[in-house]
Amino acid sequence: MRRRPPPSLCAPSTLIVRAQRRLAARPGWRRAADPGPDTVDPVIGRRRRQRAWLDGWEAVAAERLAQWTALDDDERAVVGGHVEWLVRTKHWEAARGFELTQEMVVTVAAHAGLLLLGLDRHAFREVRAVVVHPRTVTRRGVWSTSIRGVVTDGPRRVLGHAVGGRGPVVLSWAAVERDLRQRDGQNVVLHELAHKLDAVDGLFDGTPELDSTAERSRWIQVCTDEYRRLRREGPGDGPLRAYAAESPSEFFAVATEVFFERPAALRDERPELYDVFRHYYGQDPAARASG
Protein backbone atom coordinates (compact mmCIF):
# COMPACT_ATOMS: atom_id res chain seq x y z
CA MET A 1 0.00 0.00 0.00
CA ARG A 2 1.44 3.34 -1.05
CA ARG A 3 1.79 5.92 1.67
CA ARG A 4 0.40 9.31 0.87
CA PRO A 5 2.93 12.12 1.07
CA PRO A 6 2.70 14.38 4.09
CA PRO A 7 0.21 17.22 3.63
CA SER A 8 3.01 19.77 3.79
CA LEU A 9 4.48 18.34 0.55
CA CYS A 10 1.18 18.57 -1.33
CA ALA A 11 0.21 22.08 -0.28
CA PRO A 12 1.59 25.00 -2.35
CA SER A 13 3.75 27.52 -0.59
CA THR A 14 2.18 30.86 0.34
CA LEU A 15 4.59 32.67 -1.99
CA ILE A 16 3.56 30.54 -4.99
CA VAL A 17 -0.16 31.07 -4.30
CA ARG A 18 0.31 34.83 -3.94
CA ALA A 19 2.37 35.00 -7.16
CA GLN A 20 -0.29 33.05 -9.07
CA ARG A 21 -2.98 35.44 -7.85
CA ARG A 22 -0.92 38.50 -8.78
CA LEU A 23 -0.41 37.13 -12.32
CA ALA A 24 -4.10 36.34 -12.66
CA ALA A 25 -4.98 39.93 -11.70
CA ARG A 26 -2.86 41.50 -14.46
CA PRO A 27 -4.78 43.07 -17.37
CA GLY A 28 -4.89 40.78 -20.38
CA TRP A 29 -3.58 37.80 -18.46
CA ARG A 30 -5.52 34.59 -19.14
CA ARG A 31 -7.05 33.92 -15.77
CA ALA A 32 -6.64 30.44 -14.42
CA ALA A 33 -8.65 28.89 -11.65
CA ASP A 34 -8.06 30.66 -8.37
CA PRO A 35 -5.43 28.66 -6.51
CA GLY A 36 -6.97 27.15 -3.43
CA PRO A 37 -5.85 24.75 -0.76
CA ASP A 38 -5.98 21.76 -3.15
CA THR A 39 -3.56 23.28 -5.68
CA VAL A 40 -0.60 20.95 -6.28
CA ASP A 41 2.98 22.17 -6.17
CA PRO A 42 4.48 22.11 -9.72
CA VAL A 43 7.18 19.63 -8.72
CA ILE A 44 4.68 17.29 -7.10
CA GLY A 45 2.38 17.65 -10.10
CA ARG A 46 5.19 16.76 -12.49
CA ARG A 47 6.05 13.67 -10.47
CA ARG A 48 2.42 12.57 -10.46
CA ARG A 49 2.25 12.94 -14.23
CA GLN A 50 5.44 10.91 -14.58
CA ARG A 51 4.01 8.15 -12.39
CA ALA A 52 0.80 8.15 -14.43
CA TRP A 53 2.74 7.94 -17.70
CA LEU A 54 4.85 5.04 -16.40
CA ASP A 55 2.00 3.08 -14.86
CA GLY A 56 1.45 0.15 -17.22
CA TRP A 57 3.84 1.52 -19.85
CA GLU A 58 4.68 -2.01 -21.08
CA ALA A 59 1.21 -2.44 -22.61
CA VAL A 60 1.65 0.80 -24.57
CA ALA A 61 5.12 -0.18 -25.73
CA ALA A 62 3.87 -3.59 -26.86
CA GLU A 63 1.25 -1.91 -29.02
CA ARG A 64 3.24 1.06 -30.32
CA LEU A 65 6.78 -0.28 -30.72
CA ALA A 66 6.87 -2.73 -33.63
CA GLN A 67 10.14 -4.27 -32.44
CA TRP A 68 8.81 -5.05 -28.95
CA THR A 69 7.71 -8.62 -29.68
CA ALA A 70 11.16 -9.50 -31.07
CA LEU A 71 12.98 -8.31 -27.93
CA ASP A 72 13.89 -10.89 -25.32
CA ASP A 73 13.24 -10.39 -21.62
CA ASP A 74 16.65 -8.87 -20.93
CA GLU A 75 16.30 -6.41 -23.83
CA ARG A 76 12.83 -5.40 -22.68
CA ALA A 77 14.17 -4.78 -19.20
CA VAL A 78 16.93 -2.53 -20.57
CA VAL A 79 14.49 -0.63 -22.78
CA GLY A 80 12.21 -0.27 -19.75
CA GLY A 81 15.01 1.26 -17.71
CA HIS A 82 15.64 3.75 -20.50
CA VAL A 83 11.93 4.57 -20.76
CA GLU A 84 11.73 5.37 -17.05
CA TRP A 85 14.92 7.44 -17.21
CA LEU A 86 13.68 9.41 -20.23
CA VAL A 87 10.25 10.07 -18.74
CA ARG A 88 11.70 11.23 -15.43
CA THR A 89 14.67 13.29 -16.67
CA LYS A 90 13.49 14.92 -19.92
CA HIS A 91 11.03 17.76 -20.27
CA TRP A 92 7.84 16.71 -22.06
CA GLU A 93 5.64 19.37 -23.57
CA ALA A 94 2.61 19.66 -25.84
CA ALA A 95 2.37 22.61 -28.21
CA ARG A 96 -0.61 24.81 -29.05
CA GLY A 97 -2.81 23.63 -26.23
CA PHE A 98 -2.32 20.00 -27.22
CA GLU A 99 -2.54 17.62 -24.27
CA LEU A 100 0.11 14.97 -23.69
CA THR A 101 -1.13 11.46 -23.04
CA GLN A 102 0.59 8.34 -21.78
CA GLU A 103 0.40 6.91 -25.29
CA MET A 104 2.36 9.84 -26.73
CA VAL A 105 5.05 9.94 -24.06
CA VAL A 106 5.62 6.18 -23.91
CA THR A 107 5.60 5.85 -27.72
CA VAL A 108 8.42 8.36 -28.05
CA ALA A 109 10.32 7.12 -24.99
CA ALA A 110 10.11 3.47 -26.11
CA HIS A 111 11.56 4.30 -29.53
CA ALA A 112 14.33 6.26 -27.83
CA GLY A 113 14.93 3.31 -25.51
CA LEU A 114 15.26 1.04 -28.54
CA LEU A 115 17.94 3.31 -30.02
CA LEU A 116 19.78 3.28 -26.69
CA LEU A 117 19.63 -0.49 -26.30
CA GLY A 118 23.28 -0.92 -27.30
CA LEU A 119 24.45 2.61 -26.50
CA ASP A 120 25.30 4.55 -23.37
CA ARG A 121 22.64 6.97 -22.14
CA HIS A 122 25.23 9.68 -22.47
CA ALA A 123 24.54 9.56 -26.21
CA PHE A 124 21.27 11.42 -25.51
CA ARG A 125 22.83 14.02 -23.22
CA GLU A 126 21.77 16.82 -25.59
CA VAL A 127 18.14 15.71 -25.62
CA ARG A 128 16.68 17.99 -22.99
CA ALA A 129 13.07 18.23 -24.15
CA VAL A 130 10.48 16.64 -26.42
CA VAL A 131 7.74 18.85 -27.83
CA VAL A 132 4.72 17.25 -29.51
CA HIS A 133 2.58 19.18 -32.01
CA PRO A 134 -0.81 17.95 -33.17
CA ARG A 135 0.07 18.19 -36.87
CA THR A 136 2.87 19.65 -38.98
CA VAL A 137 5.53 21.92 -37.54
CA THR A 138 6.38 25.27 -39.11
CA ARG A 139 10.09 26.03 -39.36
CA ARG A 140 11.59 29.37 -40.24
CA GLY A 141 15.09 30.06 -41.47
CA VAL A 142 17.21 29.75 -44.59
CA TRP A 143 17.53 26.43 -46.40
CA SER A 144 18.23 25.05 -49.85
CA THR A 145 15.45 24.36 -52.32
CA SER A 146 15.22 21.53 -54.84
CA ILE A 147 16.89 23.83 -57.38
CA ARG A 148 20.66 23.73 -57.02
CA GLY A 149 22.10 27.01 -55.73
CA VAL A 150 18.70 28.46 -54.80
CA VAL A 151 17.76 29.10 -51.15
CA THR A 152 14.65 30.43 -49.45
CA ASP A 153 13.81 31.96 -46.10
CA GLY A 154 10.08 31.33 -46.21
CA PRO A 155 8.17 29.23 -43.67
CA ARG A 156 8.43 25.49 -44.18
CA ARG A 157 6.11 22.79 -42.90
CA VAL A 158 7.88 19.71 -41.60
CA LEU A 159 6.88 16.54 -39.76
CA GLY A 160 9.60 16.83 -37.15
CA HIS A 161 12.67 18.79 -36.23
CA ALA A 162 15.71 18.21 -34.04
CA VAL A 163 17.23 21.44 -32.81
CA GLY A 164 21.00 21.44 -32.44
CA GLY A 165 22.81 21.69 -29.13
CA ARG A 166 20.48 21.38 -26.17
CA GLY A 167 17.45 22.26 -28.24
CA PRO A 168 14.33 20.09 -28.23
CA VAL A 169 13.14 17.26 -30.40
CA VAL A 170 9.92 18.48 -32.04
CA LEU A 171 7.44 15.97 -33.43
CA SER A 172 4.13 15.99 -35.29
CA TRP A 173 1.86 13.48 -33.58
CA ALA A 174 -0.11 13.05 -36.81
CA ALA A 175 3.15 12.00 -38.52
CA VAL A 176 3.98 9.61 -35.68
CA GLU A 177 0.55 8.01 -35.99
CA ARG A 178 0.87 7.76 -39.76
CA ASP A 179 4.23 5.96 -39.54
CA LEU A 180 2.95 3.50 -36.95
CA ARG A 181 -0.03 2.66 -39.15
CA GLN A 182 1.85 2.34 -42.45
CA ARG A 183 4.94 0.43 -41.27
CA ASP A 184 6.68 1.28 -44.56
CA GLY A 185 10.16 1.93 -43.23
CA GLN A 186 9.57 5.56 -42.26
CA ASN A 187 9.54 6.54 -38.61
CA VAL A 188 9.72 10.21 -37.68
CA VAL A 189 10.56 9.47 -34.03
CA LEU A 190 13.62 7.39 -34.93
CA HIS A 191 14.54 9.94 -37.59
CA GLU A 192 14.59 13.00 -35.33
CA LEU A 193 16.25 11.18 -32.44
CA ALA A 194 18.93 9.97 -34.86
CA HIS A 195 19.66 13.62 -35.68
CA LYS A 196 20.38 14.22 -31.99
CA LEU A 197 22.78 11.25 -31.95
CA ASP A 198 24.45 12.65 -35.04
CA ALA A 199 24.84 16.15 -33.60
CA VAL A 200 26.03 15.19 -30.12
CA ASP A 201 29.48 16.52 -31.11
CA GLY A 202 27.94 19.79 -32.31
CA LEU A 203 27.80 18.93 -36.03
CA PHE A 204 24.99 17.57 -38.19
CA ASP A 205 27.42 15.70 -40.42
CA GLY A 206 26.10 12.14 -40.53
CA THR A 207 28.82 10.79 -38.23
CA PRO A 208 27.86 10.03 -34.62
CA GLU A 209 30.28 9.45 -31.76
CA LEU A 210 32.32 6.31 -32.44
CA ASP A 211 34.62 4.34 -30.19
CA SER A 212 37.83 4.39 -32.21
CA THR A 213 39.65 6.06 -35.08
CA ALA A 214 39.46 2.85 -37.10
CA GLU A 215 35.70 2.59 -36.58
CA ARG A 216 35.25 6.22 -37.55
CA SER A 217 37.35 5.78 -40.70
CA ARG A 218 35.35 2.76 -41.80
CA TRP A 219 32.09 4.56 -41.03
CA ILE A 220 33.03 7.55 -43.16
CA GLN A 221 34.23 5.38 -46.04
CA VAL A 222 31.16 3.13 -46.17
CA CYS A 223 28.58 5.88 -45.60
CA THR A 224 30.23 8.28 -48.04
CA ASP A 225 30.28 5.61 -50.76
CA GLU A 226 26.61 4.78 -50.20
CA TYR A 227 25.61 8.44 -49.99
CA ARG A 228 27.37 9.28 -53.27
CA ARG A 229 25.85 6.28 -54.99
CA LEU A 230 22.39 7.32 -53.83
CA ARG A 231 22.91 10.84 -55.16
CA ARG A 232 24.30 9.52 -58.42
CA GLU A 233 21.87 6.67 -59.12
CA GLY A 234 18.81 7.54 -57.07
CA PRO A 235 17.02 5.15 -54.71
CA GLY A 236 15.67 2.78 -57.35
CA ASP A 237 14.22 -0.26 -55.61
CA GLY A 238 16.70 -0.04 -52.75
CA PRO A 239 15.75 0.29 -49.09
CA LEU A 240 16.80 3.96 -48.74
CA ARG A 241 14.39 6.61 -49.97
CA ALA A 242 15.42 9.66 -52.00
CA TYR A 243 15.39 12.00 -48.99
CA ALA A 244 18.53 10.28 -47.71
CA ALA A 245 20.44 12.02 -50.53
CA GLU A 246 19.59 15.51 -49.18
CA SER A 247 22.67 15.66 -46.94
CA PRO A 248 24.96 13.36 -44.92
CA SER A 249 22.87 14.14 -41.84
CA GLU A 250 19.63 13.11 -43.54
CA PHE A 251 21.39 10.02 -44.87
CA PHE A 252 22.21 8.95 -41.32
CA ALA A 253 18.68 9.65 -40.07
CA VAL A 254 16.96 7.82 -42.94
CA ALA A 255 19.38 4.88 -42.72
CA THR A 256 18.63 4.64 -38.99
CA GLU A 257 14.92 4.39 -39.76
CA VAL A 258 15.54 1.58 -42.24
CA PHE A 259 18.02 -0.20 -39.96
CA PHE A 260 15.29 -0.63 -37.35
CA GLU A 261 12.16 -0.71 -39.51
CA ARG A 262 13.39 -2.81 -42.48
CA PRO A 263 16.58 -4.41 -41.20
CA ALA A 264 16.54 -7.51 -43.41
CA ALA A 265 16.22 -5.42 -46.58
CA LEU A 266 19.13 -3.19 -45.54
CA ARG A 267 21.28 -6.20 -44.61
CA ASP A 268 20.56 -8.03 -47.85
CA GLU A 269 20.87 -5.07 -50.24
CA ARG A 270 23.45 -2.89 -48.50
CA PRO A 271 25.44 -5.32 -46.32
CA GLU A 272 28.40 -3.01 -45.63
CA LEU A 273 26.11 -0.18 -44.61
CA TYR A 274 24.13 -2.52 -42.38
CA ASP A 275 27.34 -3.73 -40.78
CA VAL A 276 28.60 -0.29 -39.73
CA PHE A 277 25.19 0.54 -38.29
CA ARG A 278 25.15 -2.79 -36.47
CA HIS A 279 28.48 -1.98 -34.87
CA TYR A 280 27.45 1.55 -33.94
CA TYR A 281 24.07 0.70 -32.42
CA GLY A 282 25.41 -2.49 -30.82
CA GLN A 283 22.48 -4.62 -31.96
CA ASP A 284 21.44 -6.80 -34.87
CA PRO A 285 17.76 -6.19 -35.60
CA ALA A 286 17.72 -8.38 -38.73
CA ALA A 287 18.92 -11.40 -36.79
CA ARG A 288 16.54 -10.55 -33.94
CA ALA A 289 13.55 -10.35 -36.28
CA SER A 290 14.39 -13.65 -37.99
CA GLY A 291 15.04 -15.46 -34.73
C-alpha positions in Angstrom: 0.0 0.0 0.0 1.4 3.3 -1.0 1.8 5.9 1.7 0.4 9.3 0.9 2.9 12.1 1.1 2.7 14.4 4.1 0.2 17.2 3.6 3.0 19.8 3.8 4.5 18.3 0.5 1.2 18.6 -1.3 0.2 22.1 -0.3 1.6 25.0 -2.3 3.8 27.5 -0.6 2.2 30.9 0.3 4.6 32.7 -2.0 3.6 30.5 -5.0 -0.2 31.1 -4.3 0.3 34.8 -3.9 2.4 35.0 -7.2 -0.3 33.1 -9.1 -3.0 35.4 -7.9 -0.9 38.5 -8.8 -0.4 37.1 -12.3 -4.1 36.3 -12.7 -5.0 39.9 -11.7 -2.9 41.5 -14.5 -4.8 43.1 -17.4 -4.9 40.8 -20.4 -3.6 37.8 -18.5 -5.5 34.6 -19.1 -7.1 33.9 -15.8 -6.6 30.4 -14.4 -8.6 28.9 -11.7 -8.1 30.7 -8.4 -5.4 28.7 -6.5 -7.0 27.2 -3.4 -5.9 24.8 -0.8 -6.0 21.8 -3.2 -3.6 23.3 -5.7 -0.6 20.9 -6.3 3.0 22.2 -6.2 4.5 22.1 -9.7 7.2 19.6 -8.7 4.7 17.3 -7.1 2.4 17.6 -10.1 5.2 16.8 -12.5 6.1 13.7 -10.5 2.4 12.6 -10.5 2.3 12.9 -14.2 5.4 10.9 -14.6 4.0 8.1 -12.4 0.8 8.2 -14.4 2.7 7.9 -17.7 4.8 5.0 -16.4 2.0 3.1 -14.9 1.5 0.1 -17.2 3.8 1.5 -19.8 4.7 -2.0 -21.1 1.2 -2.4 -22.6 1.6 0.8 -24.6 5.1 -0.2 -25.7 3.9 -3.6 -26.9 1.2 -1.9 -29.0 3.2 1.1 -30.3 6.8 -0.3 -30.7 6.9 -2.7 -33.6 10.1 -4.3 -32.4 8.8 -5.0 -28.9 7.7 -8.6 -29.7 11.2 -9.5 -31.1 13.0 -8.3 -27.9 13.9 -10.9 -25.3 13.2 -10.4 -21.6 16.6 -8.9 -20.9 16.3 -6.4 -23.8 12.8 -5.4 -22.7 14.2 -4.8 -19.2 16.9 -2.5 -20.6 14.5 -0.6 -22.8 12.2 -0.3 -19.7 15.0 1.3 -17.7 15.6 3.7 -20.5 11.9 4.6 -20.8 11.7 5.4 -17.1 14.9 7.4 -17.2 13.7 9.4 -20.2 10.2 10.1 -18.7 11.7 11.2 -15.4 14.7 13.3 -16.7 13.5 14.9 -19.9 11.0 17.8 -20.3 7.8 16.7 -22.1 5.6 19.4 -23.6 2.6 19.7 -25.8 2.4 22.6 -28.2 -0.6 24.8 -29.0 -2.8 23.6 -26.2 -2.3 20.0 -27.2 -2.5 17.6 -24.3 0.1 15.0 -23.7 -1.1 11.5 -23.0 0.6 8.3 -21.8 0.4 6.9 -25.3 2.4 9.8 -26.7 5.0 9.9 -24.1 5.6 6.2 -23.9 5.6 5.9 -27.7 8.4 8.4 -28.0 10.3 7.1 -25.0 10.1 3.5 -26.1 11.6 4.3 -29.5 14.3 6.3 -27.8 14.9 3.3 -25.5 15.3 1.0 -28.5 17.9 3.3 -30.0 19.8 3.3 -26.7 19.6 -0.5 -26.3 23.3 -0.9 -27.3 24.5 2.6 -26.5 25.3 4.5 -23.4 22.6 7.0 -22.1 25.2 9.7 -22.5 24.5 9.6 -26.2 21.3 11.4 -25.5 22.8 14.0 -23.2 21.8 16.8 -25.6 18.1 15.7 -25.6 16.7 18.0 -23.0 13.1 18.2 -24.1 10.5 16.6 -26.4 7.7 18.9 -27.8 4.7 17.2 -29.5 2.6 19.2 -32.0 -0.8 17.9 -33.2 0.1 18.2 -36.9 2.9 19.6 -39.0 5.5 21.9 -37.5 6.4 25.3 -39.1 10.1 26.0 -39.4 11.6 29.4 -40.2 15.1 30.1 -41.5 17.2 29.7 -44.6 17.5 26.4 -46.4 18.2 25.0 -49.8 15.4 24.4 -52.3 15.2 21.5 -54.8 16.9 23.8 -57.4 20.7 23.7 -57.0 22.1 27.0 -55.7 18.7 28.5 -54.8 17.8 29.1 -51.2 14.6 30.4 -49.4 13.8 32.0 -46.1 10.1 31.3 -46.2 8.2 29.2 -43.7 8.4 25.5 -44.2 6.1 22.8 -42.9 7.9 19.7 -41.6 6.9 16.5 -39.8 9.6 16.8 -37.2 12.7 18.8 -36.2 15.7 18.2 -34.0 17.2 21.4 -32.8 21.0 21.4 -32.4 22.8 21.7 -29.1 20.5 21.4 -26.2 17.4 22.3 -28.2 14.3 20.1 -28.2 13.1 17.3 -30.4 9.9 18.5 -32.0 7.4 16.0 -33.4 4.1 16.0 -35.3 1.9 13.5 -33.6 -0.1 13.0 -36.8 3.1 12.0 -38.5 4.0 9.6 -35.7 0.5 8.0 -36.0 0.9 7.8 -39.8 4.2 6.0 -39.5 3.0 3.5 -36.9 0.0 2.7 -39.2 1.8 2.3 -42.4 4.9 0.4 -41.3 6.7 1.3 -44.6 10.2 1.9 -43.2 9.6 5.6 -42.3 9.5 6.5 -38.6 9.7 10.2 -37.7 10.6 9.5 -34.0 13.6 7.4 -34.9 14.5 9.9 -37.6 14.6 13.0 -35.3 16.3 11.2 -32.4 18.9 10.0 -34.9 19.7 13.6 -35.7 20.4 14.2 -32.0 22.8 11.3 -31.9 24.5 12.6 -35.0 24.8 16.2 -33.6 26.0 15.2 -30.1 29.5 16.5 -31.1 27.9 19.8 -32.3 27.8 18.9 -36.0 25.0 17.6 -38.2 27.4 15.7 -40.4 26.1 12.1 -40.5 28.8 10.8 -38.2 27.9 10.0 -34.6 30.3 9.4 -31.8 32.3 6.3 -32.4 34.6 4.3 -30.2 37.8 4.4 -32.2 39.6 6.1 -35.1 39.5 2.8 -37.1 35.7 2.6 -36.6 35.3 6.2 -37.5 37.4 5.8 -40.7 35.3 2.8 -41.8 32.1 4.6 -41.0 33.0 7.5 -43.2 34.2 5.4 -46.0 31.2 3.1 -46.2 28.6 5.9 -45.6 30.2 8.3 -48.0 30.3 5.6 -50.8 26.6 4.8 -50.2 25.6 8.4 -50.0 27.4 9.3 -53.3 25.9 6.3 -55.0 22.4 7.3 -53.8 22.9 10.8 -55.2 24.3 9.5 -58.4 21.9 6.7 -59.1 18.8 7.5 -57.1 17.0 5.2 -54.7 15.7 2.8 -57.4 14.2 -0.3 -55.6 16.7 0.0 -52.8 15.8 0.3 -49.1 16.8 4.0 -48.7 14.4 6.6 -50.0 15.4 9.7 -52.0 15.4 12.0 -49.0 18.5 10.3 -47.7 20.4 12.0 -50.5 19.6 15.5 -49.2 22.7 15.7 -46.9 25.0 13.4 -44.9 22.9 14.1 -41.8 19.6 13.1 -43.5 21.4 10.0 -44.9 22.2 8.9 -41.3 18.7 9.7 -40.1 17.0 7.8 -42.9 19.4 4.9 -42.7 18.6 4.6 -39.0 14.9 4.4 -39.8 15.5 1.6 -42.2 18.0 -0.2 -40.0 15.3 -0.6 -37.4 12.2 -0.7 -39.5 13.4 -2.8 -42.5 16.6 -4.4 -41.2 16.5 -7.5 -43.4 16.2 -5.4 -46.6 19.1 -3.2 -45.5 21.3 -6.2 -44.6 20.6 -8.0 -47.9 20.9 -5.1 -50.2 23.4 -2.9 -48.5 25.4 -5.3 -46.3 28.4 -3.0 -45.6 26.1 -0.2 -44.6 24.1 -2.5 -42.4 27.3 -3.7 -40.8 28.6 -0.3 -39.7 25.2 0.5 -38.3 25.1 -2.8 -36.5 28.5 -2.0 -34.9 27.5 1.6 -33.9 24.1 0.7 -32.4 25.4 -2.5 -30.8 22.5 -4.6 -32.0 21.4 -6.8 -34.9 17.8 -6.2 -35.6 17.7 -8.4 -38.7 18.9 -11.4 -36.8 16.5 -10.5 -33.9 13.6 -10.3 -36.3 14.4 -13.7 -38.0 15.0 -15.5 -34.7 
